[in-house]
Amino acid sequence: SLAAADIEISGKEESFGDINPWTVQHQGCGEKGFVVRISEGFFAPTEDILEHHRKGQILSKEILKYKYGVYSEHGYENDPLYPQYYTSGNASQPSTGCSNSQYKFCPTTK
């Protein structure tokens, strides 16, 4: 059923002008999201292998956000919820995520 779908594919009129996938994430960090939405235009055929690679990266990132509650490592200009910069004391810093040395998300050796 649509209510249980992990991924929704919408028509062009429902995509807000953007064909890239986006995740409806209403929980906190580490919590599963609501759904991944993708415009049908995202699947338009192309012969450019780099475009296929780029689309794979975009979709993978959105599925990570959805499945594992991982958030973007960047902010957006004039966005109060996900600002492009954050303030630490008197200094503004770009919102670029955290270093692997601070949080052990990935093993340092195999």
N, C-alpha and C positions, 0 to 999 in steps of 0.2 A: 504494500500500500504506500501511497505517497507520504503519509504521516510517518512511516518508519524508514523512509529513504535517507541514505547517507549523502547522496549527491542528487541535486535537482538540476535538470537542464531546461533552461527557459528560452522562450522566443526572443527575438531582437527587441521587441517592444517592452520587455520586462527587465532589460539588462542595464538600465540607467545610463546607456550610451557607452558602456565599457564591456568588451567581450571577455576580459580576463576573469577567471574564477575568483570568488571571494567567499570567506567563511563567516557564517553567523555564529559568533562566539559570545555567549552571554554568561559564561561561568568565569571563574578565576583561573589563574595560571595553573596548569596541570590537570584541568578538568575538561572533559569532552565537550565539544561545541554542539550546536544545534543542527547545522547542515552546511554543505558546500554547495554554492550556487554557481552555475556555469551557463553562459550564453551559448546558444547553438553556434554562433559565429566563431567561437573559440576552436571549433572542430573543422573549420573551413580548410579545404585541401591546399597544400603548398608543396612546391618542389624544393624549397630551401631547407636543407638538412639542419642548418643552424636555427631556423625558426622552430622546427620540431623539437630540438634540444631545449630551446628557451621555453617553449610551452610545457615541456615535461618538468622543467625546474619550477615553473610557476604553479603547476598543478600539484606537484609533490609538496611544495611549501604550504599550500592551502590545506592539503590532507593532513599534514603534521599539525597545523593549527587546530583543525577539527578533531582529530583523533586523540591528540595528547595535550591539548591546551597550550601549545607553544605559540608565543606572540611574535609579531614582527620586531626586528631589531632596529627599526627606524621609526621616526615620528613624522607627522605631517604639519605643514605650515598652517598656523592659526587654528589648530585642532586642540581644544581644551582637554580631551581625554587622552590623546596620543600626540603630545607636542613634539615639535622638531628638536627642541632644546629643553634641557632641564637646568635648574639652578642649584648649585651646591655652594653655599655661603654667598660670596659676592661674584662668583664666576658662573658663566653659562657654559654648559657642556652639550655637545650633540648627543642625541639619543641613538646610540649605536650598539646597544646591547651590552653584554657583560663579557669579560675576558674568561677564557677557559681556565685560567689559573685561579680565578675567584670562585667559579662554580664548576664542578667536575661533571659536565654533561657528557663528555666523550673521554674514553681512556687515552692516556698520553702515549702508551705503548701497546702493541698488539701481541 
